[in-house]
Amino acid sequence: MAKREQVSTREPDSIEIGPPKLTRFERARVVGARALQVSMGAPVLLDLKDPTLSPIDIALMELDEGVLPISIRRALPDGTSQNIPLKWLLHPEEERKLRGKKEDS
């Protein structure tokens, strides 16, 4: 049996791997996973006025509001990866401003 390489995970203050926004593939994955959770009975994180919404509509609303406590893991071919909070990818301009303030201090 081959020896498995150790995977290192980065937890920096800024996005180092990939684009500074949520890709369409990541968006689809997050919405699909959250819709499955909602359909299986997970609590909804928003106050809904229309109780007849589909789980996909609920997941899209939660994503747009930025209330999902999810991180996106982006990996490189060399085995390193980075966990990026979803809110950083939803609002990249705010993340850049925060990074600039940290560098100034």
C-alpha positions as CSV (number, residue, x, y, z in Angstrom):
1,M,0.0,0.0,0.0
2,A,1.4,3.4,-1.0
3,K,2.3,5.9,1.7
4,R,-0.2,8.8,1.7
5,E,1.3,12.3,1.6
6,Q,0.5,14.8,4.3
7,V,-1.8,17.5,3.2
8,S,-1.2,21.0,4.5
9,T,-4.0,23.4,5.0
10,R,-3.6,27.2,4.9
11,E,-5.7,29.5,7.2
12,P,-4.4,32.9,6.1
13,D,-6.0,36.4,6.4
14,S,-6.6,36.6,2.6
15,I,-7.5,34.5,-0.3
16,E,-4.4,32.9,-1.8
17,I,-5.9,30.1,-4.0
18,G,-8.2,30.8,-6.9
19,P,-10.3,33.9,-7.8
20,P,-11.4,36.3,-5.0
21,K,-15.1,35.5,-5.7
22,L,-17.3,32.4,-5.5
23,T,-17.1,30.5,-8.7
24,R,-20.2,29.2,-10.4
25,F,-19.2,25.6,-9.6
26,E,-18.7,26.5,-5.9
27,R,-22.0,28.3,-5.9
28,A,-23.8,25.2,-7.4
29,R,-22.2,22.9,-4.8
30,V,-23.1,25.2,-1.9
31,V,-26.7,25.6,-3.0
32,G,-27.1,21.9,-3.7
33,A,-25.7,20.8,-0.4
34,R,-27.8,23.4,1.5
35,A,-31.0,22.5,-0.4
36,L,-30.4,18.8,0.6
37,Q,-30.0,19.8,4.2
38,V,-33.2,21.8,4.2
39,S,-35.1,19.0,2.4
40,M,-34.0,16.6,5.1
41,G,-35.3,18.9,7.9
42,A,-32.4,21.2,8.8
43,P,-33.6,24.5,10.3
44,V,-33.9,27.4,7.9
45,L,-31.6,30.3,8.8
46,L,-33.9,33.0,7.6
47,D,-37.4,34.2,8.5
48,L,-39.5,33.1,5.6
49,K,-42.7,34.9,4.6
50,D,-43.7,32.2,2.1
51,P,-43.6,28.7,3.6
52,T,-44.2,27.1,0.2
53,L,-40.7,27.8,-1.2
54,S,-38.7,24.9,-2.5
55,P,-35.5,23.9,-0.7
56,I,-33.4,25.2,-3.7
57,D,-35.1,28.7,-3.4
58,I,-34.5,28.7,0.4
59,A,-30.8,27.8,-0.2
60,L,-30.4,30.5,-2.8
61,M,-31.9,33.1,-0.4
62,E,-29.6,32.0,2.4
63,L,-26.6,32.2,0.1
64,D,-27.6,35.7,-1.1
65,E,-28.1,36.9,2.4
66,G,-24.7,35.5,3.5
67,V,-26.0,33.6,6.5
68,L,-24.5,30.2,5.7
69,P,-21.7,29.3,8.1
70,I,-19.7,27.4,5.4
71,S,-16.1,27.5,4.2
72,I,-14.9,26.6,0.8
73,R,-11.8,24.4,0.5
74,R,-9.7,25.2,-2.5
75,A,-6.9,22.7,-3.3
76,L,-3.8,22.9,-5.4
77,P,-2.2,19.9,-7.2
78,D,0.7,19.8,-4.8
79,G,-1.6,18.8,-2.0
80,T,-1.9,22.1,-0.2
81,S,-5.3,23.6,0.4
82,Q,-7.0,26.7,1.8
83,N,-10.2,27.0,3.8
84,I,-12.0,30.2,2.8
85,P,-15.0,31.5,4.7
86,L,-18.0,31.9,2.3
87,K,-18.5,35.5,3.4
88,W,-15.1,36.5,2.0
89,L,-16.1,35.1,-1.4
90,L,-19.5,36.7,-1.5
91,H,-18.2,40.2,-0.7
92,P,-14.6,40.3,-2.2
93,E,-14.4,44.2,-2.1
94,E,-15.1,44.2,1.7
95,E,-12.5,41.5,2.2
96,R,-9.9,43.6,0.4
97,K,-10.7,46.7,2.5
98,L,-10.3,44.7,5.7
99,R,-7.0,43.3,4.4
100,G,-5.8,46.8,3.7
101,K,-6.7,48.0,7.2
102,K,-4.7,45.1,8.8
103,E,-1.6,45.9,6.7
104,D,-1.8,49.6,7.7
105,S,-1.8,48.8,11.4
